[in-house]
Amino acid sequence: MSAVATPRDASIHLAGLHPVMADLVERFGHCRLGNKPMASQRFETLANAIVSQQLAGAAADTIWRRLVAGVGPSFTPAAVCATAPDVLRAAGLSAAKAASILDLAQRVESGALDLSNLGRLPNEAITATLTQVRGIGPWTADMFLIFALRRLDVWPTGDLGVRVGFGRAFSLPETPTAMQLAPLGDPFRPYRSVLAWYCWRAVEARPKPAPEPKTTNKTGQK
């Protein structure tokens, strides 16, 4: 199968590679990454990823809503640059995250960072570019590659959910470290982003209930 494919195509391909993947696809359906954001939305997507660093989804969503409301009617680099730092902090951002979002906004507004052309670069070059921004590390770059650019072969080994989900799905005795997880994704190239999506689903899923024991009625019949 060609590396140029849709998440659905990738799901079907992975299901044919390994019985664990076949089970995950059966349980959760085809991978759904949502609509691809427009290039004009990339700044907002990156800022949202910064907010989400090391936070549970519900907490990150709450802070993000407060941040957007505090910045104003349009969440643009210029609007963020014009927002007082105490307003950013009042939304629930740590000092480090507020500084990161402000640094991102200043770089985009000045033209030092051109988000509109990032999609033309290979993954490694995009990561190298984004990690020059204060507070953006490999994890944030990976999330941007997967969810903003829809790159299907990103393997976010630094994501705890992916590590836990992989260990759970593949019945590993312990959750793998980032270093241990890196080569475990190799057999699933070029669709490791889709593999990561199923690892997240494996974490969210409740354990399958144990079957109820069979009982007999008064006549002894099952």
FENURSUL-V90062 format. One record per backbone hydrogen bond with DSSP energy under -1.0 kcal/mol. CO is the residue of the C=O (numbers start at 0). NH is the residue of the N-H. If there is no record, write none. Layout:
BEGIN
((CO,NH) (CO,NH))
END
This chain:
BEGIN
((2,4) (5,9) (6,10) (7,11) (8,12) (9,13) (10,14) (11,15) (13,16) (13,17) (17,21) (18,22) (19,23) (20,24) (21,25) (22,26) (23,27) (24,28) (37,40) (38,41) (40,44) (41,45) (42,46) (43,47) (44,48) (45,49) (46,50) (47,51) (49,52) (51,54) (55,59) (56,60) (57,61) (58,62) (59,63) (60,64) (61,65) (62,66) (63,67) (64,68) (65,69) (66,70) (67,71) (73,75) (75,79) (76,80) (77,81) (79,82) (83,86) (83,87) (84,88) (85,89) (87,92) (88,91) (93,97) (94,98) (95,99) (96,100) (97,101) (98,102) (99,103) (100,104) (101,105) (102,106) (103,107) (104,108) (105,109) (106,111) (106,112) (116,119) (117,120) (121,125) (122,126) (123,127) (124,128) (125,129) (126,130) (128,131) (129,132) (132,135) (136,140) (137,141) (138,142) (139,143) (140,144) (141,145) (142,146) (143,147) (143,148) (144,150) (151,192) (154,156) (155,158) (158,162) (159,163) (160,164) (161,165) (162,166) (163,167) (164,168) (165,169) (166,171) (176,180) (177,181) (182,185) (184,187) (185,188) (187,190) (190,194) (191,195) (192,196) (193,197) (194,198) (195,199) (196,200) (197,201) (198,202) (199,203) (200,204) (216,219) (220,216))
END
